[in-house]
Amino acid sequence: MWTLSRSAALSAAFLFLCVAQPVAAEEPATPVTVLSNGLTVIVRENHAAPVCSVRVFVRTGSMLEGKYLGAGISHVCEHLVSGGTTKYRTEKQYEQLTDQLGGNTNAATSVYWTRYFIDTTAGNVFTAIDILSEYMFGAAITWLEYQREMGVINREIERSLDNPDRLIHELATQNLFKVHPSRHPVIGYTNIVKTIKRQDVVDFYKERYVPNNMIVVAVGDFDAEKVKAHIEKAFSKADQRPVPVITLPEEPEQVAPRRVIRDKEGIRGTRLRIDFRTVRLTHPDLYPLDVMSYILSKGPSSRLVRELRDEKQLVHSVQTWSVTPSYGAGYFAVYAHLDAKQLDAAKDAILEELNRLKTELVSEEELKRAKVQKISDHVFGQQTVGDQADELAFNYLATFDPDFGRHYTDNIQKVTCEEIREVARKYFKPEKLCVTALLPKGEPAGTAVKGSVVEATPVKKLKFPNGVTLLLRRNTATAVVSIQAFFAGGLRAETRETNGVSSLTALLMRRGTTSRSAQDIAKAFDGMGGSLGSGSGNNSFYLTANVLKKDLAPALEIFADVVLHPSFAPDQFETFKKLRLAYIKRSADDPMTEAHRFFRENLYRTSPYGMVAVGTSESVSSFDREDLVNFHKRHVHPKNMILAIFGDIDLEAAEALARNHFGSFEAHETFRPPRPAPEPPLLKPRTALKVNKKEGAVVYVGTPGLKMTDVEDRATITVLDAVISGYGYPGGWLHSELRGRKLVYEVHAYNVPGVEPGFFAAYARCQPQKVREVVETILRNVQRMALVGPSKQEVELAKNLIVTSEQLRAQTNDSHATDAALGELYGLGYNYEAEFLERVKRVTPGDVKVVARKYFHNYVIAVTSPDDKIAAGIRPEPRIVR
């Protein structure tokens, strides 16, 4: 289970309002049905993929809790309702049943709704509906489950203390609102949460979980009338009942600026929020405020990103958002990561840009680009049935119109430059300013359309004479095209001294070419409403672009220029080298990032996989521009390139464009594939402890693993992974035991195959005093897998979970293109992922036991914790790092 912070919840609930795509006038309205018991039902067919999403929204959240305000009782209820025992089935039966559906089920709580969902294959839609209806009206809320989940929630609250981004948001919200109940955290305050009794939760559930306080939404590859009839049957088991009317207080007028500065031990980067209160959803100023946010921070060519990050180098990152909820607690936010010494200068520069909006009109180019970006965001955000179901529900919750986005877009397109200036003048007033900052301890503070059946073509593979491999696939499910270029590289092409060069090269490639500046590139993609990204991993680096189909030709022209002719301009190199060093320093604030790096460093001795992609402060500090130029010359080579163009394309036209831009691409030198030194075998267990200043501990237990070419073993170990820890979502042996015994808040395992031998690891977050028990439990379950093995039923459920999850993941052109390109790059073939699922289906319990014995011999334990006394409970005795 997981919980949305207020900003995430509001973003999820209202982002769709900012990006809806114009829909033809003849598009029929989405029908809304209200049953005799008051239940609201919204159903939409989408036949683009054989999947479906069923979601139930209950109108209760942290600001609607009445006498329980501040206790997070909506969140407590969500933990106990989702997957818990009901009068129909036990918790274990639900676990088995949802695993059969693919395991893609979860729940979330926000300030004004609680959501439960199941995403699965279309043939399981009726079962998904039945399960959710049983949750809604039959929860038993047993004493044992209540005790266990209250322990989990307390761990969650503790975990939030280690999240500086969450903490700054709570501080900023409480700075903005002194009376309105949206100021309270969704998960509640520790001292109040502890007062919640089981009977309180039972009473709250009976009061709020009534059909007239719910919305059921279903989207997928099914017959809408049949699904609607089944919802009516399944949800008819409860009658309409009165629901308490919660009157929200009006926030008093702010008459003077506010400033809150806090410090926190254990973090390295500074966070800054600048906020102004604004309006509710129904106010006409909603539209220019939303457009203004895009002008300020959407994309590299936006004002704040260009001025503060790239030119003045005052911040590492900056973003803005406009929240205009239906319940009235609206605000406009600017959020930046920066160094503490730049706090005052960054604050002044942000306010200068906001004040500029009050005196100068934005350009027509900026206005047009922002509007295009909103439409594009909506298209990219509607590729899965889950996305579409959320949009319908959020629309209806906010406006009682599931198609509100269509009308919203009309008003966005009417926004003028003058209106943006007017709202800046109206809301960006000095006396309304709220400044909130979170610094490291000791740092001085400064002063939706109906789908249709889509027949996608098979992948077409071509080899150009110069060695470039081209993969093409036509898929008309959405008007989006994904362009991707992959190259062998990444960590395998690095040493400890050059660690991070692949990642920094990939980043700088899109920051200017010999004929285009970084701003030229950014403006072009922003103007198309598209995106250009890059990255680097263990075995490769890549560039990727996503655009609307009409923009394929101009986008591919720029994409080719970025791939082939990056300038690595000295000013860009110095700027992004500094930003990368700041990121490396700041990333240590995150407990999981720190623990992951520490684990890899201790698992490997010579393998490049002992490093992480961003590099270290020492390695990145040593780079000069020529290091990136030379890396590009060696690795951006036609014989080392896979180009994939997937989406709503004309195959012949796309091939012609690709040949034009990449067919004459000649290499600078002979390509030599990376050949890192082999890793010596792990002959005995190793342990290591890193002492930090965070609130909780993170445990990693891992073992050297397999190569990508071990295709049969990979399928089998993936099934093993699903049995022992779930797949994509928490579950399996480790989750059941460790969460059941209230030892951890979070636990999962994962498999990382590589071109070199990869690894298999399990990790958990817990209190320091629980480390020994957590380690012993993980090792005992791994040993059980090798000696006893899983049952036939467990293997069948795991296989179904994997296949369903992968089908849901592979709904987008971007996912298809990535899978095909990487399969081809690693010599596995572009159809490897489909073949992988067939191998998964053939795995037996005996196969799982054999692969566990093959790989699970010796192990590495890596722990990060604020308490060095736990070392006494770890065997063998750990190496301690401070």
N, C-alpha and C positions, 0 to 999 in steps of 0.2 A: 504494500500500500504506500501511497505517497501523497504529499500535501502540497498544494500550490501556495506560494507566498502571495501576498496581496497584489504585487505588481504582476507576477506571472498569471494570476487568475484574471486580473483585469485585462492584461494584454490578450490572453486567450479569449476572453469574452468580447472584447471590443476591437481587436486588431482587424477582424473580418470586416468591420464597419468602415475601415480605412482603405480597403483594397479591393472592394467588390468590382467585378467586371461588368460592363454594360451587357445587358441581355436584350435580345430582339423583342420588339413590342408584342409579338404574337406568342411569346413563351408563356405557357399557362402558369397560373399561381399554384404554389405548393399547397395541397389541401391540408387543413387542420381539422381533426375530428375530436370532439369532446364527448366522452361516453357518459352514460347515465349516472355513473358514480363520480363524475367530475374529472376523470383522468383525461389529459390532453395527449393526443396521438398524432405524430407526424411521420409519414412513410414516403420514401422515394425510391424508385427503381434506378439502378445503375448497372448496366450489363457489360462494363468494360473489362471486368475480371471476375472469376468465380468466387468472390468473397462477399462478406457482409459485415456490417457493424450495427450492434444494438446498444442503445444508451438510455439510461434512466437518470433524469435530473430531479432532485428533490429540492424544493425551495427552502433550504435552510443552510446557514453558514455562520461564520464567527460573529457577524454584526447583527444577527437575527436570533440571538440566544436568550433574550429576555433576562430572567433572574440568574441565568448561568453566564452572563456576559463576562468574558475574560477567561472562562474555563475551557474553551475549545471543545465543548461537548458535542458539537456537530462532527468534529474530527474524531473524537472518541467513538461516537456512534458509527461512523464510517468504518473504522478499524474492525468493529465487532460485527457489522452487518455483512461486509464484503467477504464472502467465503466462509462465514461462520456457520455454526450449527443452527438449523431451523427445525420447525416441527415436521418438516418433510424429509430431511436428510441430515446426516452428520457432517461435520467439517471435513473428515477424511473422504467421504463420498463426493463432496463437492470438489475437493482437490483432484480426485480421480476423474470426475466428469469433465471438469474444465480442462484438464490435461488432454482428454480425448478430443476436446474441441480445439486444441492447439495451444492452450495456456495463455493466450493473449487477452487477459482480463485484468482489470485493476479498478481502483476507485480514487477519487480525489475530492478535497474539500477546498472551498474558496470562501470569500467573505459573504457571499449570498446564495451559493448553491453547493450541493453535494452531488457528485456524478459517479455512476457505476457503469462500466461498459464491458462488452465482450466482442472482440473482433475474431471472426472465424471464417471458415469456408461456407459458401452459400447453403449447402445442404444441411447445415447445422443450425439454421436461423431459428427454427421452432424451439430447439433445445435451449438455445441462448435466451430466448424470451422466457421460457419456463423457469430457468435458473434465476434470472433477475427478478421475476415476479415473486418467487419464493423468498429471496432476500428481502424484498420490500415489505412483505406482509406476514412472514413467518419466523423472523429471527428469534432465536431462543435466548441469546445473550447469556450464556452459561457462566457460572461463577469462575470456572477454571479459565475459560477464554477471556473473561473480563480481567482477571489477575494478570494473565500473560500479556495481553495487549496494553494494559496500563504500564507494565514494565517496558514494553517496546516504545510507547509514547514518551515515557520519561527519557529513554535513551535518545529518542529523536530530538527532544528539546535540548539535551546535552550536546548532541551533534550540531544543532543549529548555532551553538556558541562558537563553534570552530569555523563558521561560514561568514566571513566579513561582508560579503555582498548581501547576504540576508540581513545581517545586523544593521548595515547602513540604511537599508530600505525601511526597517522597523523604526530606526531613529528618525529618518526623514518624515515618515508618515505621522509619527507622534509629534514632530515639530510642526507639521502642517495643520493637523487637526487636534484640537484640545477637547472637543466634546463629541464629535461624530464617532459612532462605534466602529467605523472602518479602521480606526487607529489601533485596534487591538489585534495581536497576532492570531492567525488562523489556528495555530496549535495551542494557543493559550499561554498563560503565565504559570510557571512551575508551582508556585505556592497555591494557586487556585485550582489547577488541574488535580492536585493531590487531594482536594476535598470532594471530588466527584465519586459518589458511591455507585455501585451496580444498579441500585433501584432508581437513581437519578437517570441513568442511561436508558433503562427500561421505560420509564415514564416519558422521557423525551422522545424516544422511538415511537411509542404509541401515539403521542400527540402530533408529531410532525410527519410520520411516514403513513400518510393517508392518500388515497388516489387523487383527490382534488388539490393536492399540493405537489403533484408530480407531472413530469412530461416524459413520454416515451418516444424515442426517435429511432427509426430503422432505415438504413440505406444499404442497398446491395443488389446482387444478381438474383432477384426473386420476383414473384408475382405480388404486387403491392396489395391487392385486395385480399389475397389469402393470408398475407402477413398481418394485415390490419385485423382480420377476423380472429387470428390466433392471439394477437395482443389483447383484444377484447375478452376472449375466453380466459386467458391466463390471468389477467388483472381484474377479473370480475369477482375475485374471492374476497374483496374488501369493499365496504360501503363508504360513501361520502360522510365525513365528520367535520365539525367545526375546527378551524385552525386559528391559533392566536393571532391577533392583529398587532404587529410590532410597529410602533410609531417611532421613527428615527428623529432625533433632535436636530435642529438647525445649528450649524456651526456659527458661532459669533463672528462678527466682522473683525478682521485683523487690522490693527491700527498702527502697528510698528513692526520694523523688520525683526526677524528672529535668527539666532545663531546658536547652534549646538555643536560642540567639538568634543569628541571622545577619543580615548586611546585604548589600545588592546594589545596585550602581550602576545607574542608569537606570530604576528603578521609583519610583512615587510613593505607592502605597498600601501599608499594612501588612497582613500576613496572620498570623492566629493560629490554632493548633491546640491543643486540649486533648484528651488521649486517656487511656483506661484499658483495659488488657488484659482480655478477657472469656473467651468459651468457644468451643468448636467446634460444628458444625452439629447434632450428635446430643444436645447437652445440653438439658435441658428449660428452662433459663433463656433459651434463644433467643427464646422467644415474648414474655415480658414485656419483654425488651430491645428487641425490634423495635417493640412498641406504645409503649414509653416514648419512643423516638426520634420517633415521629409526634406525640406529645403535646408534645414540646419544640419542634419546628421545622416541622411540616407545616402550612403555610398561615398567613395573617396573624393568625389568632386563637390560634396556638400560643404557648406560654409565652415562649420566648426571643425570637421575632420581636416579640411584643407588648411585652415588658419592655425588651429591650436596644436594639432598633431604633427602635420607635415612641415609647415613653414616655421612656426614659432617653437615647436618641439616642447610645449609646456605640459602635454599629457601623453600617456601611452595609448589611451583609447577614450572616445567620447561618444555618447549617444543621447538622444532625446526621445521623449514620448509624450503624447497628450492623452490623458485619461478623462473620459467624460461619461461616467456611469449614469444609469437611469436613476440611481438613488441619491445623486446630488453631490457626492464628494469628489468633484473634479479637480484636476491639477495638471500643470505643465511641468515636466521634469527635465533637467540636464544632469547627466551622470558621467563622471570621468574617473579613470584610474591615472595616478600620477605619483611623482615623488613629493615627499612632504615639503621640501624646500621650494617647490613651485606652487604651493597652495594658494598664496595670495595673488601671485601673478596670473595663475590660471583662472581664479575666480574673477579677477578684474577683466581678463580678456573675454570670458564668457559673457559677462554683463555688458561689455562693450559691443559684442556682436548682437546681443538682444536689443540693446538701445539703438543700434544701427537700423534695426527693423522698424523702429518707431519714427525715424527721420527720413529714411531712404526707401523707395519702392524696390521690391525684388524685381529681377529682370524677367521678361517674358520667357526667356530660355529656361530659367530656374523653375518658373511656375509650370511650364509645359512638362519639363522633365519629372517633377514631383507627381504630377497627375498620371503620367505614363507608368511611373514606378508603382503606384498604387494598383493599377489595373494588372500589371505584370505580377505583383506579389500575390494577388488573388488567384491568378491562373496557376502559379507554381504551388500555391497552398491548397489546391483542391484536387490533388492527384490520387488520394486514397478515400475510401468510403468513410473511414473514421473522421477525416478532415471535413467531409461534406456533412456528416451527421452533427458534428460539433457546430458548424456554421448555422445549420437550421435551428438547433436548440438555442444557441447564444442569441441569434436574431430574435427568436420568439420570447425568450426570457427578458430581453431588454425592451422590446417594442410590441410584443404580441403579433408580430408579423414575421414569419419565417423567411420571407423574401425581402426583408428590409434593405439588404445590401444593394439590390437593384435600384431602389429609389435613392439611396444614399449617394450612389455614384453620380447620378444626375446633378446633385447639389455640389459634389466635389468639383465636377467639371465647370461649374458656374463661378467658382471662387476667382476673385480678381486680385491683382497686386494691391489695389487700394484697401480691400478688405483685410488682407494680411497686415498691412500697416496699422489699420484701425484696431485689430485685436491686440497687437503688440502694445499699442498705446493704452488700451483699456486694462490689460492684465499685468503687464510688466512694470508695475509701479514700485518705487523704492520702499514704501511702507508695507508692501505685500510680500517682500522678499523673505524666503526661508533658506538659510544656508546650513547644511549639515555636513560634517566631515568626520571621518574615522581614520586615525593615524596609528602607526606602530608605537608601542610603548616607548617613551623616552624621546620621541621625535618632537621638536618644538613646533607648535601650531602658529601659523601666521595669523596676522590680524584677520450560384449553383444551378445547373441545368440538368435535365433528365438525360441519362446515359443511353447509349445504343451499343449494339454488339460490335466489337472491334476485332478484325482479323489482322493481326500483326504478321509481317513477313518474317521468314527465317533470316538469320544473319547472313550477309553476303561478304565474303572475304576476298580481298584483292591484294596483290603484291606489286608495288611499283618497281620499275627497273633499278632504282637507286637503293631499294631495300625497305622502304617504308611499307608497313602493313596497314591496310585500310579495312575497317569493319563498318558495315552499313546495315541499318535495320529500320524499316518503316513501321511506325505505330501511331495510329491516328486517335488514340484515346483522348489526348489533350493536345492543344495547339502549341506544344513546347518541343524544342529541339535541344538535345544535350550533345556538346562537342567535347571530347576528351582526348588528351595526348598523354601517354604513359611511357616512361623510360626506366630501364633498369638502373638502379642507383640507391638512394637512401642510405641507411646505416651501413649496408654491405660495401659501399664505396668510400667509407670513411675510416679514419683511425682515431685514436683518442685525441691526437693533435688537431685533426680536421673535423671533429665531431660538430655537426650543425651546418656544415657547408652546403649540403644538399638542400636542406630546408631553406636556408637563407637565399641560395641561388634561385630556387623555385619562387620564393616571394618576390625577389628583385626583378625577375624576368618580366613581371607584369607592371613594373613601375617605370616604364619608359623604354622606347626603342630608338634606333638611330634616326627614325623619321617621325616619331610620335612621343610627346611628353607623357608623364604619368597622368596629368590632368586631361590631356586629349583622350587617353584610353578610358579614364574614369567617366568623363562626360559622354563619350560614345555609348558605353554600356548602360550608364544611368539613363541616357536619352532613349535607349531601346527598351528600358525596363528590364534589362537582363543583368546577368552577374558574370564576373570573371574571377576565378579562384585558382589557387595552387596549393601544393602541399608536398610533403615528403614523409615516408614511413620507414619500415625496416628494410624493404627490398627495392623500392622504386620511388620516383618522384613524378609529379604530374601537373598538368594545367587542365582546367575544366571551365567551360562556359555553358550557360543555360540562357536561351533566348526564345522569344516567340518565333513561330515558323516563318513569318514574313521577313524576319531580320537575319536569316541564316547567312545570306551572301555577304552583307557588310560585316557581320560578326566574325565569319570565318576568315575574312581578309585581315582583320585586326588580330585575330587569334594566331594566324600564321606569322604575322609580323612579330608578335610577342614571343613565339616559340623560336623563331629563326634569328631575329635581329635585336635582342635586348641590348640596351646601351650600358647597363649597370652604371648609371651616372654617379659621379663621386658624391654629389649632395644627397642623392637618394640612398646610396650605400651607407654613408655616415649616419643619416637619420634612422634607417631601419636597423642598423647595427646597434644603435643606442636603444631603440625600442625592444629589440630582441634581448639585450642584456637586462633591461628592466623587467621584461616578462619572465626571464629565468629567475631573477631575484624574487619577483612577486609570486611565482608559481609555488614557491616553498610555503606560502601561506595556506595552501590547500592540503589537508592531511593526506588525501588519497594520491595526489600527484607526488608529494614527497615520498610516500611509502612505496609507490610504484617504481620510482627511480632507485630508491634504496634496494629494493628487491632485485632489480635487474643487475645492479652493480655487484651484488653478492652472488647471484646465480652463475654468472659467467666470469671467466678469467681472461680469455682472448677473443671470444666471439664478438662481433660488432653489435649483437643484440644486447650486450651488457650496457649499451649507451641508450639515450633517448634522443628523438629526432631533433629537438631544438638545440642540443649541444649543451655545453657547460660555460660558465662565465669565463673560465680560463681559455677554452678553445676559441670561443667567439671573439674574445678580446684580441686574439692574435691575428684575426683575419684582416687582409687588405683587399682592395677591389680586385686585384689580379687573381686572387684565389677563386673568386666566383667566375671570372672570365674563363679561367683555365678549366674549371669544373664543367662549365657549359660546353666548351669546345670538345672535351673528351666524351661527354655523355649525351648531348643532344646530337645524335648521329642517326642517319636514316636507317641503319641496320639495328638500331636500338630503340626504334620508335613504333608504337602502336597508336594509330589514330582511329577513334570511334566516333561516328555520327549517327545518333539514334533519335528517332522521333517522327513527327509529322512531316516527312520529307518526300521529295521525288527522288528515287534512287539514282536515276541517270544524272539528274542535275547536281545532286550532292557529290557524286563521283567526279563529275567534270570540275566542280569547284575545288575538290580536294587535289585532283591532279594538277590543276592550275597553280595552286599555292605550294604543294609539297612534292610534286613529281620531279622537279629539277633541283631539289634540295641536295646539295653535295656536302660531304663531310670535310671537316677541317683536318682530321687525322684518322688513322686506322683505329677502329673501335676494339677495345680490349675489355671484355667483361670483367667485373670485379671478382677477385678470388681471395677472399680473406683467409687468414690462417685458421686451421681447424681448432675447435674447442677441445681441450683434454677431457677425458671422461670424469664424471663426478664419482669418486671412489668411496666416499663416506659422507655422512650428513654434515652440513655446515649451518651455523646459526650466527645471527648478527642482531644487535640491538642499537638503535639510534635514539638517543635521549633528546627530546625537544621540549617546547613550552606550551604544547596544545592541551586541550581538555581531555581527550580520549586517546586510546591506543588503536593502531592498525596492525593487523597480523597478515603476513603473506606466507604461504607454504607452497612451494613449487618444485618441479622436477624438470630436467631437460626433456624435450619432446621430439616431435617428428618433423620431417621435411614435407613440403607441399607435394612432392612426387610420391609420397607414401599414401596414395589415394584411398586404398581400402582401409588402412589404419585410421586415416583422418575421419572417414565416415563413422567408424566404430567408436573412436574416442569422442566424437561429437555426441553420439548417443550416450556414452558414459557420462559426459558433462551434463546432459539433460537430466539423467537419472540422479546424479549426485547434487546438482544445484539449480535445476531448471534451465530454461533456454530463453534468453531475452528478458524474462521476468523471473523473480525469485521463486524457488521451489526446490523439490528434491530432498534427499536425505539430510544435507547440511542445514538447509533452511528449516526443515521440520524440527530437527533436534536442537539446533542452537537457538532458534527463535522460541521454540517450545519451552526450553529451559531458561529463557530470558537472559541468555549469556551475551547476545549481540543485538545491535540494531540492524546491521546490514551484513549479509554474507553472500558470496557468489563464487563460482569457479569459471574458468574460461581456458580455451585452447588456442595457442598461437603457433601455427605451423610456419615454417620459413623455408627459404631457399637453402639456408643452413638449418641444422636442427633447432627447432623453436623451443617452446616450453608449455607446460600445463601448470596452472596455478589456481589456488583458492585464496581468497582474501576475506577478512572480516573486520568490522569496526566494533570495538567493545570498550568497556572500562578497563584500566590497567590491571586491576586485581583479577580480572577474568581471563587474562591472556593464557595462562597455563592450561586452564580447562578448554579454552577454544582450540589451542594447538593440539591437545590430546584428542579432542573430538574430531578434528579434521583428519589427523593421521589414522585414527581408528576407522573412520569411514572409508578412507582410501584403502586400508588393509582389507577391510570387509569386501570391497569391490574386487580385489585380487584373489582373495581366498574363497569367498562365498559367491560373489557375483550378484547381479540383479535378477529379479524374477522375470518370467516371461511377460507378465502383465506390465511390469515397470518398463521393460524395453519397448513394448508395443505403444504404451502411452508416450514415451520419450520420442519415438520415431514420429508419431502423429504430431507431437508438439513441434518438432523440428520442421517437418514438411509444411505444416500450416504457417508457422512463423516466417519461413522463407518465401512462401507464396505471397504473404501479406507484404513482406519487405520489398519484393521484386515487382511492385506495381508501377514504378516510375521508370522513365527512360534513363534517368541518371543512374539508377541501380543496375539496370540491364547493361548499360554501356560500360560501367565499371567492372562488372563481373566478366563480361566478354573480353575486355581489353587486358585485364590482369591474367585471365586464363591463358590468353594468347602470349602475353609477355613471359610467363613462367613456363611455357612449353606444355601446358595442359590442354590447350584448345579452347576456343571461344565458347564451346558448349559445356564446359566443365561443370558449372553450377547445376545444370539440369541433370547431368550424369551423376553428380554428387548426391542428389536427392534419391536417385534410383539405387545408389549404393547404400544409402541410409536405410531404405526400405528392406534391404536384404539382411541387415545386421541381426544376429541372434544373441541370446544371453551368453552362450559359450564364447562368441567372438569378443564380447565386452570383457569377460574375465581374462581371456588370453591377452588382450591388448593392455589391460591393467598390469598384468604380470610382466609384460614386455617392457613397459616404460616406467612403472612406479617402483623403482629400487631405492636409491638414495634420494635425498631431498635437501632443499635449502629453506630455512626459516628466517624470515626478516621481519623485525618488529620495530615500529616507531612508537614511542611512549614518553610521557613526561616523568615517569617513575622508573628509575634504574634498579629499584629493588626487585622488580619482576624477573631480573636476570637469573635469580636463584632457582626459579621454577622452569627454566628452559634448558633442555638437554639436546645435544651436548652444550656445554657452557658457551654462551655467545661472545663474540667479539663486540665490544661496546664502542660506539662512536658518539661523541658529544659535539 
